[in-house]
Amino acid sequence: MKIINNILRVSILLLIIILNVSVNTYGDERNIKMIGHRGASALEPENTIPSFKRAASVGAWGAEADIYVLKDGNIVVFHDADVERMTNGIGEIKNMNLVEVKELNIDSLQDRRWIAREEGSGTREYLDLFFTQHKIIPKSMMILGSNLSVKEAVRNNLGLTITSRHVISEAEARNELASIKLNNDFTRSFSYIYPKELTLSKAANIFLEELKAYTSKPNS
């Protein structure tokens, strides 16, 4: 029964693809449509949500994707027969179940162009730590002096970056950028220094109290 269900699911998907081709391929030969190969696979990890979002953001009419039926009957979007090229796992994907597939991590950050802040900045410190922990070797590195310039460079497809969610929240809401939440957090310590003999103004004290309250919040 499971085999019949799998065949039925694949047949339905193939029927949808065939109907879509028959409706949109023929007719006016000048009406050429741009289709993203596995999404925008040159800009984002292939066959992932960020890749499909990026394809839409750069004007693709549609996106091509690949599917596999897992051993438990679930269908996933993936290209290769085995998972070694794109993930941290090994083995053929058809022999896995959905729980096992969800435990895989897409490993496509090697040999990519990265946008970074200058040495000494907090985001650069985290980026260097991220590279070390995951043994990532960038293809090239562009160094910029502000978070705004880094964000704009990424928005213009010049490379990848790691930055605070506060920096990209508005651009992401406008679908100008796509982000992937990292599993590990990074915490930095900040200090404020002023002369011992100086009496802080009321405004300065209020600012410091607000700063302490903000930094004590979870995920701040």
N, C-alpha and C positions, 0 to 999 in steps of 0.2 A: 504493500500500500504506500510505503514511504517513497519507493522508486517511482510509482505512478504519479504521486504528488509532485515530486521533483521534476519529472518530465513535463507535467502540466504547467508548472510555474515557468520553466524555461520556454515552453511552446508559446505561452501567452506573451512573454517578453519578446521573443522573436517575431511574433505576429505584430506586436506594436511597432517594432523596428521596421518591419517590411512595409506596413501601412504608412508609416511616417516617410519612408523613402519614396513610396509610390506617389504620395501626395505632394512632396516638396522637391523631389529631384528633377522631375520632368516638367516640360513647359518652356518658358522663356529662358533660353540658355544664357542670356545676359544677367539674369537674376541669380548671381552667385552668392552663396551664403558662407560665412566663415564658421567652421566647426572647430572647437577646441579639442585637441588630441589629449584624451584623459584629463580634461579640464585645461588649465594653462600650465602644462607640465614643465615648460621651460622656466616658469617663474615660481611655482609652488610644487610641493610633493604630489606626484601624479595620483589620480583617482581618490583625492581627498576633498572634503568640503571646502577648505581654503582654495584648492585648485579650481573647483567649479565656480566659486564666487569670483575668483580673479578673472576667469574666462568671461564671465558676465560683465565684469567691470571694464574690461578692455574692448567690449563690443561684440563678442562672439554671439552668433545667432543660436547656437546650441553647443553641446559638448558630447563627445564620444566617451563611453566608459566600458569597462570589462566586468563581467560577473562570474562568480563561482558559486556552486551549490555545495555547502558544507555537509559533513557526514550526518549532522543532525537535521538536515533539511532546510536550514536557514540559507539565505542568499546574501552574499557580500560583494562589494565592488573591489576588485583586485585584478591585476593583469597576469602576473607570473604564475607558473604552476607551483613553484615553491616560494617560500617567504624570505629567503636569505638576502636577496638583493635589496629589498625595500624595508626590512624590519630587523629587529634584534633577535629573531627566532630562526629555527631551522625546520625543514620538513615541508611536505606538500600540503597546500592549504585545503585540498579536498578531503584530507584525512583528519582535519581539525573540526571542533565544534565551536559554537559562537563564543562560549566562555573563554576558550583558548585564544581565539582570534582577538578578542577585546584586550587580552593581556599583552599583545604585541605592541611595540613602539615603532613608528615610522622613522627609519634611519636614513634621512636624505639631506642632512645638513653639511655633509662633507663636500669639500671642493666647491663651495659656493662663494659668491661675492657678499661681503658683510659691510655694513655701515656702522661706525663706532664713534663714540665720543673720545675726547683727548685723554691722555694718561692723567690719573688723579680724580677723575669724575666718578660718581657712584655707579652709574650704568656701565662705564667701561670696566670698573673693578668687578662687577658682577659678570659681564661678558667674558672677561679673561678667566674667571673662575668656572664659568659654564663650559668654555672650551677645554679647560684642563680636566674637569670631571668627566666629560663625554669624549675626550680624545679627538676633538674636532680640529682639523687643519684647514683654515680658510683658503680659498683660491686667491683672494685679494682682499684688501681692507682699505676702505675710504674713511679718513678721519675728519670729523666735522666738529665745530665748536659749540653747538647748541642742540637741545632736544628738538627744537622746531626744524632746524636744517636737516637733522637725521630723519625725522618723520617725513619731510618733503622729499628727501632722496628715496626713501622706500616707496612713497606714493608714486614716484616717477619711475619705478621698476629698476632702480640702480643697485638694489641688493636687499639683504635681510638685516634685521637688527633685533636686539633685545632691549626693551625699554619699559618704563612704568605704564600701567594701564591708564593712568590719568593723562598721559601725553597724547594717546591715540583715541580716547573714548569718543570725542566728537566726530573725528574722521571715520571711525569705525561705524558709528551710528548712521553716517551718510553713505556707507558702503564704499568708501574710498580706500579702505584698508581692510585686510583680513588678518586676524591674530590667532595664535594658538597659545592657550594657557599652559604655562610650565608647571610641573608637579612640585618643584622645589622652590622654597622661598629664600630670600636673601635679606638679611637685616644689617643695617649699618648703624653705627653710633655717631651722634653729632654732639659737639660741645659749643657752648656760647661763653665768650671770654670778655670781661670788661675790667677796667682798673679797680683795684680794691677800694680806693678812697672815693670812687664815684657813687653817688646816690642815684639809683635808677628812678626815672620818672614813673608816674602812674601808668602812662601808656605803655612803657617798656615792661613793667610788671604784668600788666594785663596780657601783653603779647606772649610773654614767657609762660604764663599760666595756661593760656590757650594752646601753646605749642606742646606743653607737657601733656595736656588732656588729649590732644590729637594723637600724639605718638604712643599713648598708652592704649589706644583702641586697637582691637584685632584688625588685621589686614589694612592698617593705615599706611 
